[in-house]
Amino acid sequence: MATDSWALAVDEQEAAAETLNKLVLKEDDEPPKSESNSLNGAGDAGNTEKTNGDSDEKTEDDDKEDKAAQSLLNKLIRNNLVNTTHQVEVLQRDPNSPLYSVKSFEELRLKPQLLQGVYAMGFNRPSKIQENALPMMLAEPPQNLIAQSQSGTGKTAAFVLAMLSRVNPANTYPQCLCLSPTYELALQTGKVIEQMGKYYPELKLAYAVRGNKLERGHKISEQIVIGTPGTVLDWCSKLRFIDPKKIKVFVLDEADVMIATQGHQDQSIRIQRMLPRDCQMLLFSATFEESVWRFAQKVVPEPNIIKLKREEETLDTIKQYYVLCNNREEKFKALCNIYGSITIAQAMIFCHTRKTASWLAGELSNEGHQVALLSGEMVVEQRAAVIDRFREGKEKVLVTTNVCARGIDVEQVSVVINFDLPVDKDGNPDNETYLHRIGRTGRFGKRGLAINMIDSKHSMNILQRIQQHFNKKIEKLDTDDIDELEKIAN
Ligand SMILES: Nc1ncnc2c1ncn2[C@@H]1O[C@H](COP(=O)(O)OP(=O)(O)OP(=O)(O)O)[C@@H](O)[C@H]1O
């Protein structure tokens, strides 16, 4: 497979990782000034953020959850399938055809070159979504599919295998079309296609992304095209680089991220309408809110449906406490007392604004802690590099804002501190974020500790509402009482 275009993306990532040292606070470093960092997020959907002077008010864009950036971040920090348990729900279009499930890649009857590609990637067995979706995607006649499964469960590998199984390398025109929400995500998926298709030397991949300018009248000979909706639409219509009538497989990846970007929904639908009736339509998404569902049904006629549900997260193995303080200096003192009394393998500390996070990281660093700071103004590659270092244990404390709370699996984290409680944009408790934040300490049944810092009547009220929501007592902790601190450590 052609690899030139991908090599460029790898270089970009490595260059980004090199800037890491500026962003990880060592004992002698000054905390970075958030004003001096620029944010480019993830291409099309990148954020633009303003600083907010000396005030600690949250700006509108501060911590804005950028779905595309979060998805890219998850991909960059993930080095293997996330280990979670899933229940599967399959709705088949034809109830009479029993869904056969496969337990090995051999049972999928993949072409030998693909099997070689799969094993070369280090996959031994199909994941749940692969086991369920692949037999449907590879069935004859081809069937349409809408599939939902959490981030990192193997969706990309599943549809890449489907595309590679259907393509005929002897025909030198586009046969598979894959839409990604951003340039960077398209490159990530392209990388998987390159790796899996490694044993098909005659197979070629084209990137329909901004900046890839082709001469008018050019006809694309690559069999697979991956790109963003705007450019793909131009290539199929105005520029006629692709003949949409010859497309056999149409994949719409990350549908939830796609619809979060203005215009992508309409462009995707316009592309879909140009495809032949018998083209196989596949749509994947990590989440399935109503809006995603409506979009999926517009794009995929007569679909089979697969949904995977993660088992409920619980707070059962996590001890939760709160500490009463009057201001952020007192919160910091309480934090130092906690650190002085109990041994903490690794901790994550969540702040409401990046300004507080930056201040706190600086203070902790002055106290001699090895601190990593993660916040929304960093480019995604920089965030991934910071998380990687933390996972490797190079820093023991990670100070972060909400933007990075999801999708990070760090097994060694034994304590989570909510320096500020999570609230939504209206100032109400954000229970879901609370669960995500502190849920990471009690993974796989291990015991964890969560400490909430309270500095006002308002935050006490938020805490009480969180307590009611989960119906779980959050106990008071006096951080000046060393005996009490030692007790919780045991
Ligand atoms: N069968 C498998 N065995 C082992 N590892 C796998 C398998 N399938 C995928 N992986 C690996 O697991 C990770 C996640 O897979 P993948 O990117 O396909 O998930 P995804 O569901 O598409 O994620 P996202 O929602 O972020 O797009 C990747 O590093 C991939 O190489």
The ligand as an SDF file (V2000), in Angstrom:
LIG
                    3D

 31 33  0  0  0  0  0  0  0  0999 V2000
   -9.1230   -7.5400   17.8310 N   0  0  0  0  0  0  0  0  0  0  0  0
   -8.2530   -6.7260   18.4010 C   0  0  0  0  0  0  0  0  0  0  0  0
   -7.2990   -7.2160   19.2240 N   0  0  0  0  0  0  0  0  0  0  0  0
   -6.3990   -6.3760   19.8220 C   0  0  0  0  0  0  0  0  0  0  0  0
   -6.3650   -5.0360   19.6500 N   0  0  0  0  0  0  0  0  0  0  0  0
   -7.2900   -4.5010   18.8450 C   0  0  0  0  0  0  0  0  0  0  0  0
   -8.2750   -5.3070   18.1770 C   0  0  0  0  0  0  0  0  0  0  0  0
   -9.0520   -4.4780   17.4390 N   0  0  0  0  0  0  0  0  0  0  0  0
   -8.5780   -3.2270   17.6310 C   0  0  0  0  0  0  0  0  0  0  0  0
   -7.5170   -3.2410   18.4670 N   0  0  0  0  0  0  0  0  0  0  0  0
   -6.7230   -2.0850   18.9470 C   0  0  0  0  0  0  0  0  0  0  0  0
   -7.5090   -1.4270   19.9010 O   0  0  0  0  0  0  0  0  0  0  0  0
   -7.3930   -0.0180   19.7890 C   0  0  0  0  0  0  0  0  0  0  0  0
   -8.7730    0.5880   19.5460 C   0  0  0  0  0  0  0  0  0  0  0  0
   -9.3120    0.1180   18.3180 O   0  0  0  0  0  0  0  0  0  0  0  0
  -10.0860    1.0710   17.3080 P   0  0  0  0  0  0  0  0  0  0  0  0
   -9.3200    2.3310   17.0600 O   0  0  0  0  0  0  0  0  0  0  0  0
  -10.4510    0.2280   16.1470 O   0  0  0  0  0  0  0  0  0  0  0  0
  -11.3500    1.4260   18.1860 O   0  0  0  0  0  0  0  0  0  0  0  0
  -12.5630    2.3730   17.8140 P   0  0  0  0  0  0  0  0  0  0  0  0
  -13.7590    1.7600   18.4450 O   0  0  0  0  0  0  0  0  0  0  0  0
  -12.5950    2.5900   16.3490 O   0  0  0  0  0  0  0  0  0  0  0  0
  -12.2200    3.7030   18.5420 O   0  0  0  0  0  0  0  0  0  0  0  0
  -12.8290    5.1680   18.2500 P   0  0  0  0  0  0  0  0  0  0  0  0
  -14.2120    5.1990   18.8020 O   0  0  0  0  0  0  0  0  0  0  0  0
  -11.9000    6.0690   19.0060 O   0  0  0  0  0  0  0  0  0  0  0  0
  -12.7750    5.3890   16.7740 O   0  0  0  0  0  0  0  0  0  0  0  0
   -6.4180    0.2380   18.6540 C   0  0  0  0  0  0  0  0  0  0  0  0
   -5.1480    0.4630   19.2230 O   0  0  0  0  0  0  0  0  0  0  0  0
   -6.4520   -1.0570   17.8590 C   0  0  0  0  0  0  0  0  0  0  0  0
   -5.2140   -1.2770   17.2100 O   0  0  0  0  0  0  0  0  0  0  0  0
  1  2  1  0
  2  3  1  0
  2  7  2  0
  3  4  2  0
  4  5  1  0
  5  6  2  0
  6  7  1  0
  6 10  1  0
  7  8  1  0
  8  9  2  0
  9 10  1  0
 10 11  1  0
 11 12  1  0
 11 30  1  0
 12 13  1  0
 13 14  1  0
 13 28  1  0
 14 15  1  0
 15 16  1  0
 16 17  2  0
 16 18  1  0
 16 19  1  0
 19 20  1  0
 20 21  2  0
 20 22  1  0
 20 23  1  0
 23 24  1  0
 24 25  2  0
 24 26  1  0
 24 27  1  0
 28 29  1  0
 28 30  1  0
 30 31  1  0
M  END
$$$$
